Amino acid sequence: MDNKAWAESVLSKVEKKMKAVVERNAHKVPYITDNGVYDNRDGDQISWWTNGFWGGVLWEMAALTGDSWYEDLAYEMENKLDRNLMCAEQLDHDNGFKWLLTSVYHYKKTGNQEARNRSILAAENMAGRYNLAGHFIRAWNDHVRDKEDVRGWAIIDCMMNLPLLYWASDETGDPRFRHIAKSHADRVIDAFIRPDGSACHIVEFDPETGERVKSYGGQGYGHGSSWTRGQGWAIYGFALSYIHTGEKKYLETAKRVADYFIASVPESNLVPCDFRQPAEPALEDTTATSIAACGFIEIAKATGEEKYLDAAVSLLKTLEEKRCNWDPAVDNLVEKGTVAYHNSEHERGIVYGDFYFIEALMKLAGIEYFPW
């Protein structure tokens, strides 16, 4: 069976499973599962950074099935996020995750002007986070977070949010959005990506001078380690910057991190939470697998190098065979996602794990869906 046929066969199972999941969770804003049941980040948690992914899943299912029911639910999800959009202190570098997957995609598909307005507001706010001295987009708003001054903090995750700025530049004809996105990407190459292709999660800059101060382990095992989801953000994020700009340095960086990732995957093909974590506990993070696979597929398209496509397919087949729960009574599709190494709970279903798994399958099947 070729890759396209295999992906189509898995997507047929996804379609059946997700219909039952969406029926149960249609009006929630899901993030993570507890015993196979999604929580709800609506209400006072509407600003949580993952809250665009459920809208993304709904748009994926609309693209997969052609059923307008999913689109209607995606509109509802987009409207709920207005409470976040109108709350300045809860807007941050993750605007891309929230509005690329909801209002930007909605506007691209339908030309809806309310969706366009939301998207431009989100992009303007994100552009305003750019630190001119340090050439980076600031991550979080809090002056002090976990006893640390975070005014100069940037994180690798932001590479996936840059397409919001690329879109805004194309949509408005204003190059400043693109300049900011490229400047941040260039700073990440310089300050986050190590010589071996591994990536830091958090880098602190002096917010006044822009000087690089130090890096932090963040959600990985510790300082100097290699948090796998961060590697995935870098792989896919730099591939997307290449797609939007055509600049080879971004593709070369994506390849460098991808080569490191591929070389670090254990023989089991089950990706750990951190490539440099201790033998015990042997924590997995399947979300890193799905994100990286999406990036590998785009690198393969850009370069024609089959090793990246082969790596993506191999990882996705391992997930399908060993880490997917096809029981329609269980909300999550992919199991064993880990938010952070040092969290008290690990290896649960996470909404973005399902989103990227489905996205990667749709890429292989040639189904039109590209929110980035």
C-alpha angles and dihedrals in degrees: 000000000000123000095261094050091046092051091048091052092052092045090056087060090045090053093054094045096045095051089064092042093051092047089058097041102030096124098034129094097225127200114155138004130238111198089343096309121114120234121223123241094187119115116033091359096057090115095061110133096240096054095107094060097077089055086050092053090050091052090047090054091047090053091045098047107022088228112146090205089079091050091053090052090048090055089052091051091049091052091051090057090062087085087062094043091056094049108082097190091057097052116097145145090303092073086110095060090049103044106024089063094044121023100018093050090044091053093047090052101042111012090237107173096208088057090049091051092052091049095050091048090052092048094048090052093048092049088053089062091068114119107216095199096051100030093229139114111243115238110210137020103222113104088213122026121178088348092305127113102238102182090110099039124121126174135207091240089074091075087077092053096055094086087072087065094043089052092048091052092051093044098048100029088234111134095198092085091054092045091054093048093049093045090053092047090051090051090051091054089052100040108026110033114081124212092258092055097256118129135224116233100213129021123187120212128185100258092212101046101020092231116151107249107179145307131251133213091233112172093355129083096279148304111327094015127120115247104201099214087054089055087052092051089051095047096048094034095055091044088056092049087054091050091051098042107023089224111148095212089071093050091047090051091048089052093048093054091041092053090051091049094049092048091050099050109112123240090260090063087227108128117225125222089251127015089219100044121126120268089255130078089030096204120185131205112197091179088069089055095054095045093049091047090056089052093047091054092052092048089051090051091050098045107024088229107147095202091077094050090046090052092050094049093046092052094045092050090052090052092048093049101039111016108036122098109209095183105121089211090065115078101212122069101195118046134206101042114160121203097196136350096237098043116117093239128047145175102036136140111277124189096230091052089062092042095056094041090055091043092053091050091050090052090054092046092050093238112157110249124126117150094168 
